[in-house]
Structures are given as C-alpha cells and as structure tokens.
Amino acid sequence: MVRAKRRLSVVRCSAATAVGVRSCSALPFTTPQRFDRLTGIMLDMEPNLRDRIASLKWVHTIDFGNGIVSRGQWGPPNPLIVRAFSEIDFTGKKVLDIGCWDGLWSFEAERRGAREVVATDYTSQRSFQGQPTFAVAAEALHSRAKYHPDVSVYDVKEKLQAGLDFDVVIFCGIYYHLKNPLLALARLREVMKEGGILVVEGAVINNLAETSARFFYRERLHRDASNWWLPTVACLREWVECSFFDVLKEYGPPGDLGKKPSVKRRIKALLNIKECGHITRYVLTARATCRKDPNYSFPDDDLRPFDLNEYPIEGPNWKWFKVRRLGKSLLGKAKMFGRA
Ligand SMILES: C[S@@+](CC[C@H](N)C(=O)[O-])C[C@H]1O[C@@H](n2cnc3c(N)ncnc32)[C@H](O)[C@@H]1O
C-alpha cells in the first residue's frame, strides 16, 4: 500500500508524555467522551474491549472516545479526505464505503449523520487479513454500519443487493490497486442515485494538463505489487467524468500541485534514475449525472442508462450528428483548458 508504516499500539491521551504517544487533539475529529445519563459519571470503555483494541494491528487511527485511540500505521486521517467530508452533508444519507479496511471513513460518515452505512472490503486483497478490526471498532463505537468483508468493487450491485440508490459513495485509496479502475467507476455509477456524491481519493502524478496514466506490472510502484495504475490529475478527472460524474471539487496538498520539481528529482533526472514524476495524494468529489456526452461515438454497455446521447445509425442525419458532436467536444476541451 502507498502509505508510511508506523508502529502499532493503542494509546490513552492522558499519557501523552510517554514516548510514541500522540495527543488526541492531533485528530481532526474526536468521539466525545461517554457519560452515564443518570449519574453523570464518565463511562470508561470496558477493559476487555480496550485490550482487544490494543492487541490488533490497525492501519487507521480511530478515536474511540475516552482517550482511546488506535495507533494506525498510516498515521492521522488524511486531511484532504477530512476536508472533502466536511463539505458533504451526510445527514440522513445512505452511504457505501468501498475497501473500508478498519472502517475509519464508514464510522466518520456515520458520525456525521448518515442514516445507513454499508461498509465493504475485499480482504483477500490486503494484508492483516485475520485482524477483526472493523468488528471491534464497530463494537467500541456502537456503530450500526453493515460490514461485508468479501465484496469486490466490481460486484457491488450483484453481491450487496443493497439497491441502486446510494447518496454518497466513498472510493478512497482504491483505484490504483485495481487493474480496471474504469470498470470500477462504472460499477459504482450503477448503484448511485442521480445527484449522489462520489468521493475519490488516491495517488496521482502531479500533472494538471497531461491525461495519461502509468501502468505497473513488472516495474513496481513503491515496491508494492498491489499498485497497478498511477494517473495524472487530469487523467483521474477524465476517468471520473467519462463515467457519468460531474467533478464538483478537488483537494490537493496546498502549494504542491504544479510546483517545480524538487532538487532531489532534478538530480535523479540528471543521473537518469527512472522515476514516475512527482507523486502526491489527491481527492475529487463528483456528482452522479445523466447527460449527453459528445465524447462518446458509440454507447458503452455499462453506462448506457446514464447516457442521453442519441446514436443515429448512418443516414441523412449522421453527418450533422458528427459535426455537432465535434463542436461540443471542442467546447468541452476549451473549458477544461481554462480550468487547468
Ligand atoms: C489503501 S487501502 C484503502 C483503505 C481505506 N479505503 C482508506 O482510504 O483508508 C485499500 C483497500 O482496498 C481494498 N481492495 C483492494 N482491491 C479491492 C477490490 N477489488 N474491491 C474492493 N476493495 C478492494 C483492500 O482490501 C483495502 O482495504
């Protein structure tokens, strides 16, 4: 996984001076401490549950309240996703989380008011498979999220049978682990309401203009064979847009995108050491849409229900159809150029 490794443990914030202990205030959101309604006494977590949290291997840093925080290998929650979440109204929404791992983003959606959270993972595709972290976290947080550990993103519609009306889909840290990211986006569009919000997060090449993606098979990205694709920012946008989503907002590291290459990168280039360009994390939010799309010549079977194009068979209108489509496509490109 494209993440930094960290030591695992569970910490109590009150012991913040001990070596390796991080203060809870470092987290962007915290679960409130629990109090007994009658006596007003602070309820501590059941010691057994606290020990179970401490004994597991976590990737997510989850705040369980009362000062108990899992020491996730990936450190504090990604601030870009936190920013995107804070601009989405989760109240009363039906949410699907793809590849949820320990469940941080599912629990966060629930904490922000989601009515129903369906948390999926495909645990055969990750490390720490025997760690029941989602179940333990759900118990500690009294979560009502439904967990499905064996559902691939490609099978959400068939395997979940959860309806085609998700309001929000969380697709964080996944697309670059897939051989078919475009098929995955089509599968997600299928289970979303028109107007639903998709949150996409992942590794990108810092390039706002070029629409290309690097493929990793023999060569490894970050020595991790589970990484298949690395798109540029512009390519990720187009992957999302061509799957019948309209991009709403983008979140990149401040001052990072479009930055000049670092000295280290320039030295590497001088020494002819192969590298992928400047890699960073990026978040897009996009709205599920139905529309005419001038960039399609022929219908895509997976996306046909959302595509309002008329595809005339060759005849007297065919030439005009092609001229109109070319005009619209050029207009789209001009808009994109303005945005980049
Ligand atoms: C980098 S982790 C991301 C975890 C979490 N979504 C986050 O952003 O913190 C990648 C996750 O993708 C899941 N995964 C890999 N292939 C998948 C697939 N085909 N369908 C669904 N999930 C998949 C893995 O099991 C793992 O939980």
The ligand as an SDF file (V2000), in Angstrom:
LIG
                    3D

 27 29  0  0  0  0  0  0  0  0999 V2000
   -5.1370    1.5630    0.6210 C   0  0  0  0  0  0  0  0  0  0  0  0
   -6.4660    0.6250    1.3230 S   0  0  0  0  0  0  0  0  0  0  0  0
   -7.6780    1.8850    1.4910 C   0  0  0  0  0  0  0  0  0  0  0  0
   -8.4480    1.7810    2.7830 C   0  0  0  0  0  0  0  0  0  0  0  0
   -9.4530    2.8810    3.0280 C   0  0  0  0  0  0  0  0  0  0  0  0
  -10.4510    2.9310    1.9930 N   0  0  0  0  0  0  0  0  0  0  0  0
   -8.7840    4.2200    3.1910 C   0  0  0  0  0  0  0  0  0  0  0  0
   -8.8440    5.0540    2.2780 O   0  0  0  0  0  0  0  0  0  0  0  0
   -8.1700    4.4710    4.2090 O   0  0  0  0  0  0  0  0  0  0  0  0
   -7.0170   -0.3420    0.0000 C   0  0  0  0  0  0  0  0  0  0  0  0
   -8.2550   -1.1630    0.2900 C   0  0  0  0  0  0  0  0  0  0  0  0
   -8.7810   -1.6080   -0.9630 O   0  0  0  0  0  0  0  0  0  0  0  0
   -9.3070   -2.8840   -0.7960 C   0  0  0  0  0  0  0  0  0  0  0  0
   -9.4200   -3.5030   -2.1350 N   0  0  0  0  0  0  0  0  0  0  0  0
   -8.4550   -3.9870   -2.9400 C   0  0  0  0  0  0  0  0  0  0  0  0
   -8.9880   -4.4730   -4.0720 N   0  0  0  0  0  0  0  0  0  0  0  0
  -10.3250   -4.2720   -3.9840 C   0  0  0  0  0  0  0  0  0  0  0  0
  -11.4230   -4.5680   -4.8310 C   0  0  0  0  0  0  0  0  0  0  0  0
  -11.2710   -5.1670   -5.9960 N   0  0  0  0  0  0  0  0  0  0  0  0
  -12.6600   -4.2250   -4.4110 N   0  0  0  0  0  0  0  0  0  0  0  0
  -12.8480   -3.6060   -3.2270 C   0  0  0  0  0  0  0  0  0  0  0  0
  -11.8480   -3.3060   -2.3780 N   0  0  0  0  0  0  0  0  0  0  0  0
  -10.6050   -3.6410   -2.7500 C   0  0  0  0  0  0  0  0  0  0  0  0
   -8.3250   -3.5680    0.1500 C   0  0  0  0  0  0  0  0  0  0  0  0
   -8.8850   -4.6930    0.7850 O   0  0  0  0  0  0  0  0  0  0  0  0
   -8.0360   -2.4280    1.1230 C   0  0  0  0  0  0  0  0  0  0  0  0
   -8.9130   -2.4310    2.1910 O   0  0  0  0  0  0  0  0  0  0  0  0
  1  2  1  0
  2  3  1  0
  2 10  1  0
  3  4  1  0
  4  5  1  0
  5  6  1  0
  5  7  1  0
  7  8  2  0
  7  9  1  0
 10 11  1  0
 11 12  1  0
 11 26  1  0
 12 13  1  0
 13 14  1  0
 13 24  1  0
 14 15  1  0
 14 23  1  0
 15 16  2  0
 16 17  1  0
 17 18  1  0
 17 23  2  0
 18 19  1  0
 18 20  2  0
 20 21  1  0
 21 22  2  0
 22 23  1  0
 24 25  1  0
 24 26  1  0
 26 27  1  0
M  CHG  2   2   1   9  -1
M  END
$$$$
